[in-house]
């Protein structure tokens, strides 16, 4: 709200007034309107408010002692003896052309035995100081029903503990004594133990929208007066209480919106200042030690300005560092960083002034009030001794200083952020060659200075916007230089700061290489940055010179990483011969399979196949396959958002496909490559489209089945293989390369490929000539279906194209029916197409609990079909005889007899009846 609030004294009376529309006075208008707070204005009268200033009188039952305006929503907080009063800012719409400001007294906080010296108010956070106590509260809204809201006039917060006992303290109130209590600091939940009871009284008219609040204690701190060998100091008194909001970093899409991010509270003693974070977490951030007694201080997001009896001092602050972590809790990673909140504060400037009295801050200006005389100004601040016991009941009237000479008002323009940043960077260079923490400290201060300016809500409209962004990236680069060159425990910060700077690896190398082409240092920070940058998926290729320089650095500082660095896409332009020379040096000290594979890779790049064969022959194929686990980029590398096979993988595909498949299986089993990534890898390697499956990929799926232990992946592999076999058989498509394993190999080595059932072999024994070209795929498919691993219900839709494909389709249908427990259906399908296989099928499948299918399904169906065909179908007759022989051994004579047809030939069935009766006699 655009208003001015004052506490005025006249005729020994104190008034609280708000000046609204006060800019009319500066425009030349002399008209003034006086009205009471909450006064209902007539519309005709209100039209005159457009061109005149209004003075809003705000009556209080007790004289106002201090005030504070909320910078977020404009509400007003007034401190009185034993209470603070909250006035909510209102916007009264008189008509379409006129809206005026007004206030409504909404809440009173009754605080026993407390006389506020200063108050601060921001976003429902209330800070109160007495001479030596600080109390920070938060008003939390409580959900309630409309009926409860209308019914409650006063809301009481239960006192946490009793206040100071008046009777006990009055007995000690003697001029010879000063009552001092122990220093206390209570944060968060512990601050409830501060023994300051608070009662809330709502003064709003109860409506459905009435808000009900409760108090949350955030911080309580009590100080003791300074004591020295020279006597007791009575001037110890808190001053400059302030709540400072910091907002979310502005974005283009929400340019005019301000969202509160963090909140900080500052207060000061004469020689020490304290800065707390009171937003998401209550904690002490910084402590400021002054060189002499302070009079007043003002906090901004970038600086703390302090006045003493002769100086204006400027200190750095950590608000932007704390706010940055509130905005992004993951800011301290390998991607981004920010100087720590615990970084020591430092003094930036110190200017001499005669008799500073008061200070305030507005945008880029410091307003300073001074009085040029020799008066001991501490006299008017000197408290009575009895106030230390919190028993004082008022404050002294201020002396009339209007007629006193020597008053001066200064408006000081602060140095622009960019200029001050440049000065700090230039000054940091004095420490650059010494490589001390002072250089990092100064550059961290400069970085936080720019970060605070970028977080300011006015940043998007600032004329220095582009300069600030450039300075931010530049400061990140300077910090990256320090952490990469200096021997510091925080060397790992080189990586995130260089990343935030936007510099490429080539540009970073140029910054660190001297004019003679030599690296100035190979400290841990540089190695950490290069190792992570080169091992990640960067779309940057170093020049031949830069790549060779990297080789030189790693060979000297971290030779173990050399094979891994050479596999980076950034090192594509490296000289292979130079790389092999360095690798040979490392191999003498620390030989490894990865190093051997890397040498073979470099030999391929040179076209030296003899060296390649020599290196690959150093280890067995199984050891080589496991060696790729140590560095998968030997086979596949990221490039422009995709993953492409290397020259090594292309060569293995042609010359050693088995090793390539085994290596890829090892990568998958060690979580170095996902199944879908492997699919894409083989398709790109073989030059196939996304929808076409190369044989090498099928070989990979079959090999992966051997070692796969995850059920979900297993079923996915079985489905992929089934789909591919079905597609080839149905499309009569032969594989483009010879499969690495035959059906027999798979059955012997993998439990997920089962032995093909005899009855399936019987069906396929009379296959057509067209099926013989795809015998391998057919047998592999049948082997999968004969195993117990595959989920038949899951693959049924995939098998649909083959269901009617002659004997292949019949075998598949019967296999599926059998695996699903539909034995009757399977028997009927066989009797329809291959009755000669029915008994073989029954002997293999109809066992134990399923034996009843012999006499319940197979025997009746054979009798029925034999009756229809007579002697014209000897296959049916033969199958019937075998079935009768089996059933005669299983059933009782009476049951067996009941199954025989009434019109059957006695001579045909008599032998089986005799067999059944003889079995009965034998038993």
Buried (B, 14 or more C-beta within 10 A) or exposed (E): BEBEBEBEEEEEEBBBBBBBBBEBBEEEBEEBBEBEBBEEBEEEEBBEBEEBBBBBEBEBEEBBBBBBBBBBEBBBBBBBBBBBBBBBBBEBEBEEEBEBBBBBBBBBBBBBBBBBBBBBBBBBBBBBBBBBBBBBBBBEEEEBEEEEBBEBEEBEBEEBEEBBEEEEBEEEEEEEEBBBBEEBBBBEEBBBEBBBBBBBBBBBEBEEEBBBBBBBBBBBBBBEBBEEEEEEEBBBBBBBBBBBBBBBBBEEEEEEEEEBBBBBBBBBBBBEBBBBBBBEEBEEBBEBEBEEEBBBBBBBBBBBBBBBBEBBBBBBBBBBBBBBBBBEEEBBEBEBBBBBBEBEBEBBBEBEBEBBBBBEBEEEEBBBBBBEEEEEBBEEEEBEBBBBBBBBEEBEEEEEEEEEEEBBEBEBEBBBBBEBBBEBBEBBEEBBEEBEBBBBBBBBBBBBBBBBBBBBBEBBEBEBBEBBEEBBBBBBBBBBBBBBBBEBEBBBBBBBBBBBBEBBBBBBBEBBBEEEEEBEBBBBBBBBBBBBBBBEBBEBBBEBEBBBBBBBBBBEBBBEBBBBBBBBBBBBEBBBEBBBEBBEEBBEEEEBBBBBBBBBBBBBBBEBEEBBEBBBEBBEEEEBBBBBBBBBBBBBBBEEEEBBBBEBBBBBBEEBBBBBBBBBBBBBBEEBBEBEBBBBBBBBBBEBEEEEBBBBBBBBBBBBBBEBEEEEBBBBBBBBBBBBBBBBBBEEEEBEEEBBBEBEEBBEEBEBBBEBBEBBBBBBEEBEEEBEEBEBBBBBBBBBBBBEBBEBEEBEEBBEBBEEBBBBBBBBBBBBBBBEEBBBBBBBBBBEBBBBBBBBBBBEBBEEEEBEBBBBBBBEBBBEBBEEBEEEBEEBBBBBBBBBBBBBEBBEBEEBEEBBEEEEEEEBBEEBBEBBBEBEEEE
